[in-house]
């Protein structure tokens, strides 16, 4: 029997913040043929995107309601806030989740002690400090097992 996989319907993802993480994420999602809009306050940030990036680039503030509406945030399947500021990321995440009813909202978090605030709002987080600590712990465990 031949297994037929259902074609994945492209989503519409808005990424706010085009630093290293935002650009890498936008490039990866673009390569998967997802519809991507990446927003940053600095035009120069978009230089981090690959030459094959197939999404839209918008110079705007991710907390600006007009900019979000122009980006058709209400049609987004996901909003990912990865600016370099925890307060900005939580504000964007709250706007996306509660004003525009975006189903999937993810925010980067620098300060792990703030994670409870995001959890109270039902917002998924990614915390580089915690992820790094977990990976280092795994490597230490592997090294101990090899001895």
N, C-alpha and C positions, 0 to 999 in steps of 0.2 A: 504494500500500500504506500502510495506517495503522500507525504505530508505536505500540505500546502499552508504556508504561513500567510496570514492576512497582512496585507501591506499596511505599514504604519502610517497613519494619517499625520501629516506634518502639523506640528503645533505652532503656536505663535508665542514666542518668548521675548520678554523685554528684560534686558540686562542694564542695570544702572550702575555705572562705574566701569571705565575702560582702562583700569590698571592691568597689571600682569594677570591676575586671576580673571577679571572680566573679559579681557581680550582672548585669553586661552579658551575660556568657556564659549565665547561667541564663535571663535574659529571652529571648535569641535562641533558645536550644534549646527553651524552653517554647513560643515562637511557632511552632516547627517541629513541635509536637505530640510532642516527645520527653518521656519520663517523667524528671523531674528531682527530685533531692533535693539541697538546698543546706544545708550545715552551717557554723555559725560559733559561736564562744564567746560572742558578744554578740548579744542579741536586737535591739538597736538597729540592727545592721548590715542587717537585713532591710528596713529602710525604703528601701534603695536599689533594691529590686525593684519592677518596674512593677505597676500595679494589675491588669494582666491576667496576671500570673504564675500559671501553673497547676500549679506543683510543690509539693513539701513543703519546709517550713522546719524545721530541727532545731537547737536550741541545745545544742551539745555540742562536745567537744574531738575533733578528727579523728584524734588518736593514741590515743583510748580504744577498746580492743577491744570493750567492751560496746556503746558507741555505734555503732561500725561494724557490729556484728552486728545491732543493732536496725534499722539502715538497710539491712539485707540486702545488704551489700557483695558477698557471694559471687554474687549475681544481677546485679551491675552489668556492663554492657558497657564502661563507661569510668569511671575515677576521675580527677578533675582537682584537683590540689592547688595552690591559688593564695592561700595565706596570705601574710602579710607577713614570713615568716621562712624562709630557705633550709633551715635544719636541720629545721624542722617539715615543710616540703614534701617533703624527701627521705625523712624517716621515714614519712610517710603513703604516699608512692609505693612504698617498699619493702614496707610492710605490705600494701598493695593487691596488689602484683605477686607477692610470694613467699608470704605467708600465705593470701591469699584467691584467688590465681590469676586476678586480673582481667587480661583480655587487653590492654586499652588503658589505659595510665597516662601521664598528662602532668603535669609539675610546672613551676611558674614558678620561675625562678632569677634572683636579683638579681645575684649575683657571677659574672661570666662565667668566672672562673678555676676555679670549682667544676664546670664543665660535664663535665669528664673523669670525675668521681665518678659522676654520673648515667649517663653513657654506659657506664661499666663495669658498671652494674647493669641496663642495657638499658631505661632510662627516658627517654622523650622529654621534651625541655625546651623552654621558651619563655623567652627572656631579653630583657626590654624594652630593656636597654642595647644589646645587639647589634642588635636589630631597628631601634632608633632610629638607630644609627650607619649601618646599611645603607641606610636610607631617606634620611638626610641625604646620604650619598655619591651615591645615585641623583639626588637633586635637584641636587647640585653638577654632576654630569655633564650633566644636562639643560640647566642654565643655561649651561654652557660650550659646549654644542652650539648653543644659540640665539644666541650672540654672533657 
